[in-house]
Every structure is written in structure tokens, then in C-alpha cells.
């Protein structure tokens, strides 16, 4: 028999509670910067994730609960250096003024 949405949510909360207890943490609100909030909303829309805060929170909790050798690959991810060219700078300035993308 398929689980209804309420049961799925209860199961999800129980799993999250068990993970929190395993790492000795308590649930708190996730506070993010405006830029991160905007970026996560874009990703949520792009990948049809309605509750991005839950997704990010669960990811972080799972990383903390995992053995160090499993979570290490996430902590050592390469950070790409972004160099803003003059062309990109002009395009960003134009976008800031008009709110429309006209990249050529």
C-alpha cells in the first residue's frame, strides 16, 4: 500500500531526528545570505525541488553523520576561480539596468 503524503513527511522527520541525535545536534532554522537564498531558489526551480532548505539541511546533516572518509570528497571540492572579463562586466551592468539578458 502506498504511503500518503502525511506518512512520508512523518518518516522524513523521524529520519532527520535520528540523524540529528546521532551527531548530537538539535534542529534550528537555516539562516542564509540573500545571494545563497537566490541561488538555491534558482536551483530549486531548475530541478523541481520545492523545499530547498530541507534538501540542503538533510545534505549537511548526512555529511556530518557520515564517516570522515565519505564526507571528505565534499570538503575538498575544487573551487573554481572566476575571472570577470570586461565584456562580462559590461553585460552585468546592462543586466542590472534593464533586468533583461542581452548577452552577445
ChimeraX attribute file (.defattr): number of C-alpha atoms within 10 A of each C-alpha:
attribute: neighborCount
match mode: 1-to-1
recipient: residues
	/A:1	3
	/A:2	6
	/A:3	9
	/A:4	8
	/A:5	9
	/A:6	9
	/A:7	11
	/A:8	12
	/A:9	12
	/A:10	11
	/A:11	13
	/A:12	13
	/A:13	12
	/A:14	12
	/A:15	13
	/A:16	18
	/A:17	14
	/A:18	12
	/A:19	19
	/A:20	18
	/A:21	13
	/A:22	12
	/A:23	13
	/A:24	9
	/A:25	11
	/A:26	9
	/A:27	10
	/A:28	7
	/A:29	7
	/A:30	9
	/A:31	9
	/A:32	11
	/A:33	8
	/A:34	9
	/A:35	9
	/A:36	11
	/A:37	14
	/A:38	12
	/A:39	12
	/A:40	18
	/A:41	18
	/A:42	14
	/A:43	14
	/A:44	16
	/A:45	12
	/A:46	9
	/A:47	9
	/A:48	11
	/A:49	15
	/A:50	12
	/A:51	11
	/A:52	17
	/A:53	18
	/A:54	13
	/A:55	13
	/A:56	13
	/A:57	16
	/A:58	17
	/A:59	12
	/A:60	13
	/A:61	17
	/A:62	16
	/A:63	16
	/A:64	16
	/A:65	17
	/A:66	14
	/A:67	10
	/A:68	11
	/A:69	8
	/A:70	12
	/A:71	15
	/A:72	12
	/A:73	10
	/A:74	10
	/A:75	10
	/A:76	8
	/A:77	8
	/A:78	8
	/A:79	6
	/A:80	6
	/A:81	6
	/A:82	6
	/A:83	7
	/A:84	10
	/A:85	9
	/A:86	9
	/A:87	11
	/A:88	13
	/A:89	11
	/A:90	13
	/A:91	16
	/A:92	18
	/A:93	12
	/A:94	15
	/A:95	14
	/A:96	11
	/A:97	9
	/A:98	10
	/A:99	10
	/A:100	10
	/A:101	11
	/A:102	10
	/A:103	11
	/A:104	6
